Amino acid sequence: MSKAFTKEDDVTPDVVVPPRAKAPPPETAPIEQLRNEGKARLGARVKLSDGEGHEAEYRLVTPDEADPPHGAVSVESPLGRALLGKSAGDDVTVERPRGPAEYTVEAVWFAMQPGDPHPG
């Protein structure tokens, strides 16, 4: 190949890309503040009741951690999406293939360790 078509002899690049300034980290609330808000979010445990008096507890997890038979519900599932941002006393409607289901949020808490006590 002819040297006329190579860049071997160039000392400076044609394009200079300035270094990017790093964006500041997002401001996130301290974990204690999130716990005290009492709103359902990833990692929360939620106690629900239906109109017939049945109660169930769920933990909101990532899709990879989901295990519905053991109470670990993905935040991307219909139930998980319906619970996000809800607090104790809120009513929730979950859209299901067999029709909507109505629940009341009885409690929202964040357990520090498996087996920690919860409200309610």
C-alpha angles and dihedrals in degrees: 000000000000119000087232089077100045132082096214094114096046112111099187127042120243092229124047115198112201116223113262120241111236115245114239114257114267114265108249125183117250112265092247090057090051090050092049092051088067094212123141113250138140108317095021125127115222130195115205134186130194130213091269095059097257115142131201135177125215137181117217109228142162117277090257092057096045115130107159097182087060096044099260106130124186117240085226094058120096090255093045093049091049092052099048111112095007124132135200110294095028120127117229131199115202117198109221133174090250092048139286121311124208122216138168120223105235099179142353121200143155115229116212094205133008108278097026112147118260135203120265 
